[in-house]
């Protein structure tokens, strides 16, 4: 499974960390994007970044 993890830089619920501790949980394509202009609700607060992530995912058919 391919994954792009979005984290909002201004997230008051689960702030982004400097260290990417989630990377070890993934074995296929994985990227972490920190979105500076967003908080906890990325699809609503940064719809362009959210759509870009969906369009960036590789197609493994």
VMD Tcl script that builds the backbone (N, CA, C; Angstrom):
set m [mol new atoms 183]
animate dup $m
set s [atomselect $m all]
$s set {name element resname resid chain x y z} {
  {N N UNK 1 A 0.830 -1.167 0.000}
  {CA C UNK 1 A 0.000 0.000 0.000}
  {C C UNK 1 A 0.884 1.242 0.000}
  {N N UNK 2 A 0.511 2.221 -0.786}
  {CA C UNK 2 A 1.217 3.494 -0.853}
  {C C UNK 2 A 0.602 4.465 0.128}
  {N N UNK 3 A 1.438 5.296 0.731}
  {CA C UNK 3 A 0.920 6.234 1.734}
  {C C UNK 3 A 1.661 7.558 1.690}
  {N N UNK 4 A 0.870 8.627 1.797}
  {CA C UNK 4 A 1.409 9.953 2.065}
  {C C UNK 4 A 0.737 10.414 3.344}
  {N N UNK 5 A 1.532 10.671 4.348}
  {CA C UNK 5 A 1.026 11.109 5.642}
  {C C UNK 5 A 1.103 12.627 5.685}
  {N N UNK 6 A -0.039 13.260 5.907}
  {CA C UNK 6 A -0.109 14.706 6.062}
  {C C UNK 6 A -0.114 15.032 7.546}
  {N N UNK 7 A 0.657 16.028 7.906}
  {CA C UNK 7 A 0.610 16.544 9.263}
  {C C UNK 7 A 0.566 18.063 9.184}
  {N N UNK 8 A -0.426 18.646 9.863}
  {CA C UNK 8 A -0.523 20.094 9.894}
  {C C UNK 8 A 0.459 20.691 10.882}
  {N N UNK 9 A 1.209 21.653 10.437}
  {CA C UNK 9 A 2.207 22.295 11.302}
  {C C UNK 9 A 1.554 22.983 12.499}
  {N N UNK 10 A 0.324 23.467 12.314}
  {CA C UNK 10 A -0.382 24.184 13.375}
  {C C UNK 10 A -1.407 23.314 14.086}
  {N N UNK 11 A -1.198 22.012 14.088}
  {CA C UNK 11 A -2.143 21.071 14.697}
  {C C UNK 11 A -2.025 21.125 16.214}
  {N N UNK 12 A -3.100 21.549 16.879}
  {CA C UNK 12 A -3.099 21.606 18.329}
  {C C UNK 12 A -3.439 20.281 18.981}
  {N N UNK 13 A -3.948 19.313 18.197}
  {CA C UNK 13 A -4.333 18.002 18.739}
  {C C UNK 13 A -3.149 17.037 18.703}
  {N N UNK 14 A -2.499 16.936 17.565}
  {CA C UNK 14 A -1.340 16.048 17.410}
  {C C UNK 14 A -0.258 16.748 16.610}
  {N N UNK 15 A 0.475 17.663 17.226}
  {CA C UNK 15 A 1.474 18.451 16.498}
  {C C UNK 15 A 2.519 17.576 15.805}
  {N N UNK 16 A 2.995 18.057 14.670}
  {CA C UNK 16 A 4.030 17.315 13.949}
  {C C UNK 16 A 5.322 17.318 14.749}
  {N N UNK 17 A 6.037 16.239 14.655}
  {CA C UNK 17 A 7.313 16.083 15.353}
  {C C UNK 17 A 8.459 16.203 14.350}
  {N N UNK 18 A 9.634 16.575 14.826}
  {CA C UNK 18 A 10.793 16.644 13.938}
  {C C UNK 18 A 11.169 15.270 13.420}
  {N N UNK 19 A 11.125 14.275 14.282}
  {CA C UNK 19 A 11.481 12.915 13.906}
  {C C UNK 19 A 10.258 12.205 13.324}
  {N N UNK 20 A 10.452 11.513 12.215}
  {CA C UNK 20 A 9.371 10.780 11.561}
  {C C UNK 20 A 9.312 9.357 12.121}
  {N N UNK 21 A 8.629 9.203 13.240}
  {CA C UNK 21 A 8.574 7.910 13.923}
  {C C UNK 21 A 7.637 6.918 13.225}
  {N N UNK 22 A 6.775 7.392 12.328}
  {CA C UNK 22 A 5.829 6.510 11.640}
  {C C UNK 22 A 6.453 5.750 10.474}
  {N N UNK 23 A 7.540 6.256 9.927}
  {CA C UNK 23 A 8.147 5.661 8.726}
  {C C UNK 23 A 8.399 4.153 8.873}
  {N N UNK 24 A 8.788 3.718 10.026}
  {CA C UNK 24 A 9.106 2.301 10.227}
  {C C UNK 24 A 7.889 1.385 10.099}
  {N N UNK 25 A 6.692 1.956 10.143}
  {CA C UNK 25 A 5.464 1.158 10.047}
  {C C UNK 25 A 5.075 0.856 8.600}
  {N N UNK 26 A 5.771 1.428 7.635}
  {CA C UNK 26 A 5.419 1.293 6.226}
  {C C UNK 26 A 6.517 0.566 5.464}
  {N N UNK 27 A 6.118 -0.306 4.545}
  {CA C UNK 27 A 7.104 -1.068 3.781}
  {C C UNK 27 A 7.139 -0.667 2.310}
  {N N UNK 28 A 6.096 -0.028 1.808}
  {CA C UNK 28 A 6.061 0.413 0.417}
  {C C UNK 28 A 6.270 1.911 0.339}
  {N N UNK 29 A 5.839 2.500 -0.767}
  {CA C UNK 29 A 5.986 3.937 -0.972}
  {C C UNK 29 A 5.417 4.697 0.220}
  {N N UNK 30 A 6.200 5.628 0.758}
  {CA C UNK 30 A 5.783 6.413 1.917}
  {C C UNK 30 A 6.447 7.781 1.865}
  {N N UNK 31 A 5.663 8.803 2.087}
  {CA C UNK 31 A 6.197 10.149 2.255}
  {C C UNK 31 A 5.422 10.826 3.374}
  {N N UNK 32 A 6.072 11.743 4.066}
  {CA C UNK 32 A 5.406 12.552 5.086}
  {C C UNK 32 A 5.489 13.999 4.647}
  {N N UNK 33 A 4.337 14.633 4.585}
  {CA C UNK 33 A 4.267 16.041 4.209}
  {C C UNK 33 A 3.806 16.853 5.406}
  {N N UNK 34 A 4.581 17.841 5.796}
  {CA C UNK 34 A 4.181 18.783 6.828}
  {C C UNK 34 A 3.571 19.983 6.110}
  {N N UNK 35 A 2.316 20.275 6.392}
  {CA C UNK 35 A 1.600 21.362 5.723}
  {C C UNK 35 A 1.596 22.568 6.666}
  {N N UNK 36 A 2.325 23.608 6.282}
  {CA C UNK 36 A 2.521 24.771 7.154}
  {C C UNK 36 A 1.235 25.535 7.449}
  {N N UNK 37 A 0.316 25.583 6.506}
  {CA C UNK 37 A -0.867 26.442 6.654}
  {C C UNK 37 A -2.061 25.712 7.257}
  {N N UNK 38 A -1.872 24.519 7.784}
  {CA C UNK 38 A -3.002 23.720 8.268}
  {C C UNK 38 A -2.805 23.288 9.708}
  {N N UNK 39 A -3.941 22.921 10.295}
  {CA C UNK 39 A -3.937 22.375 11.641}
  {C C UNK 39 A -4.320 20.913 11.602}
  {N N UNK 40 A -5.440 20.566 12.234}
  {CA C UNK 40 A -5.842 19.169 12.380}
  {C C UNK 40 A -6.727 18.650 11.246}
  {N N UNK 41 A -7.473 19.513 10.577}
  {CA C UNK 41 A -8.415 19.096 9.544}
  {C C UNK 41 A -7.883 19.463 8.161}
  {N N UNK 42 A -6.937 18.688 7.685}
  {CA C UNK 42 A -6.242 19.023 6.439}
  {C C UNK 42 A -7.138 19.102 5.207}
  {N N UNK 43 A -8.091 18.186 4.988}
  {CA C UNK 43 A -8.921 18.312 3.786}
  {C C UNK 43 A -9.694 19.640 3.732}
  {N N UNK 44 A -10.075 20.170 4.876}
  {CA C UNK 44 A -10.813 21.429 4.915}
  {C C UNK 44 A -9.877 22.633 4.921}
  {N N UNK 45 A -8.787 22.541 5.648}
  {CA C UNK 45 A -7.900 23.689 5.827}
  {C C UNK 45 A -6.885 23.847 4.693}
  {N N UNK 46 A -6.536 22.754 4.033}
  {CA C UNK 46 A -5.549 22.799 2.946}
  {C C UNK 46 A -5.974 21.844 1.830}
  {N N UNK 47 A -7.116 22.123 1.179}
  {CA C UNK 47 A -7.623 21.188 0.166}
  {C C UNK 47 A -6.673 20.972 -1.012}
  {N N UNK 48 A -5.897 21.987 -1.366}
  {CA C UNK 48 A -4.962 21.829 -2.487}
  {C C UNK 48 A -3.866 20.824 -2.144}
  {N N UNK 49 A -3.333 20.912 -0.936}
  {CA C UNK 49 A -2.295 19.973 -0.498}
  {C C UNK 49 A -2.853 18.563 -0.388}
  {N N UNK 50 A -4.068 18.451 0.101}
  {CA C UNK 50 A -4.713 17.143 0.231}
  {C C UNK 50 A -4.913 16.499 -1.138}
  {N N UNK 51 A -5.434 17.270 -2.101}
  {CA C UNK 51 A -5.638 16.751 -3.456}
  {C C UNK 51 A -4.311 16.398 -4.114}
  {N N UNK 52 A -3.290 17.209 -3.886}
  {CA C UNK 52 A -1.973 16.935 -4.471}
  {C C UNK 52 A -1.419 15.605 -3.968}
  {N N UNK 53 A -1.657 15.294 -2.713}
  {CA C UNK 53 A -1.181 14.020 -2.164}
  {C C UNK 53 A -1.868 12.852 -2.856}
  {N N UNK 54 A -3.167 12.950 -3.049}
  {CA C UNK 54 A -3.902 11.874 -3.725}
  {C C UNK 54 A -3.381 11.681 -5.145}
  {N N UNK 55 A -3.142 12.780 -5.850}
  {CA C UNK 55 A -2.662 12.696 -7.233}
  {C C UNK 55 A -1.200 12.265 -7.336}
  {N N UNK 56 A -0.447 12.406 -6.248}
  {CA C UNK 56 A 0.974 12.036 -6.223}
  {C C UNK 56 A 1.204 10.554 -5.994}
  {N N UNK 57 A 0.262 9.895 -5.340}
  {CA C UNK 57 A 0.448 8.480 -5.014}
  {C C UNK 57 A 0.711 7.662 -6.278}
  {N N UNK 58 A 1.729 6.823 -6.255}
  {CA C UNK 58 A 2.005 5.977 -7.413}
  {C C UNK 58 A 0.890 4.954 -7.622}
  {N N UNK 59 A 0.713 4.590 -8.839}
  {CA C UNK 59 A -0.316 3.599 -9.195}
  {C C UNK 59 A 0.331 2.232 -9.294}
  {N N UNK 60 A 0.085 1.372 -8.315}
  {CA C UNK 60 A 0.640 0.018 -8.301}
  {C C UNK 60 A -0.443 -0.961 -8.713}
  {N N UNK 61 A -0.608 -1.172 -10.006}
  {CA C UNK 61 A -1.623 -2.119 -10.478}
  {C C UNK 61 A -1.029 -3.479 -10.710}
}
mol reanalyze $m
mol bondsrecalc $m
mol representation Tube
mol addrep $m
